[in-house]
């Protein structure tokens, strides 16, 4: 009851005071303002309007007037500032006319209030009239902005990438330590003191800065811009830049902001790789030219050896005498043919690597080609105690292809089968049209097979899979690889299905577009 009586008395005194200061207009104005108004003397409230009561969570102005001391509404730090400035004002001094302090509502919530106090006479004695505005949202926004700026500054200062800002005219206005280090300066300030125009002082080609500037002025974001810069010591580096223009509203850009990394090491590696590639291509071309030249040089005397040994084998000019001579001449002839095949394979590889392998289209009878290849391999198969068979439909279409290369494909595959099939086995070579209307050649053998691990080696040049069952290691390891390349040059492909110790099926598929049917 006492508190209510005190509040009532305070309201009465407040009303009396207002009568002394032309209460009507003042009270009407103060009570209807949206900003808080507080009159106090030595922190004892003398007048409060409804806006102030609402600001601090009071039910009404009378509750404010019953409050012991308005300085208690402020937090500890702000309270001391509030008290000192109030007393200074009463002493006639001139403390700040406006300041922001932190207060606490009755419900415990913290708020920030803007204080504008003035010294007045109240009932003949000095007092202070303060207007108070809630600026909590603004202060929280400023705090958030401050935290954000501090976080940005921390990231900016510690980033491993070089970050800088430059105005369109070319002067660097901000830089982080990493950017200074990239350009060889000890700190950002030294860089900004010495780089007066980034285009003239840093870019090896100043025109490239103009190109970048024009893109940024047009509002474009630039990513992955590679350019050569000059460091403090005059050395040149390559950098990769991402940049954007920062505008104020819809006006001209205030500055350009960019992040850069030094890619000199990467550029050196790329340059070395290009040089190494060019050197490798030159060496490869020289090798191919040498092989082609040597192959032709070897073929001339080799053809003489093969031809004369064939004459001797036929005893065209009379018997050789001892039977061993005939056997030796046969060995010379066989070895000559084998060497000729090796040279031909090497020559083909050199043509492939040089991009000079030509495919000549002609009409090829599929059945006749199979029979010819079978006849050519039959003697060798019989020597290896193997059976050789062929199978194909009588109504196969004509193949538009390079006849010699098709035979080369099939003979290479048959030769491999003979080489890797144990005695007593049966090798077959077949041709058919599959469900996609493509032509498929198949060479099937019950040989030693190929493991999945060895398959990539089989399809690579100069590679051979060694096996204890194979007593001979003759050959260049080019047969399957050449067959694969020749099939691809005809628009087809070669594939191998194989199971170790069971056998192998090699398929060469040529596209329907190469088949010619009778109308």
Order of alpha helices (4+ residues) and beta strands (2+ residues): alpha-alpha-beta-beta-alpha-alpha-alpha-beta-beta-beta-alpha-beta-beta-alpha-alpha-alpha-alpha-beta-beta-beta-alpha-alpha-beta-alpha-beta-beta-alpha-beta-beta-alpha-alpha-beta-beta-beta
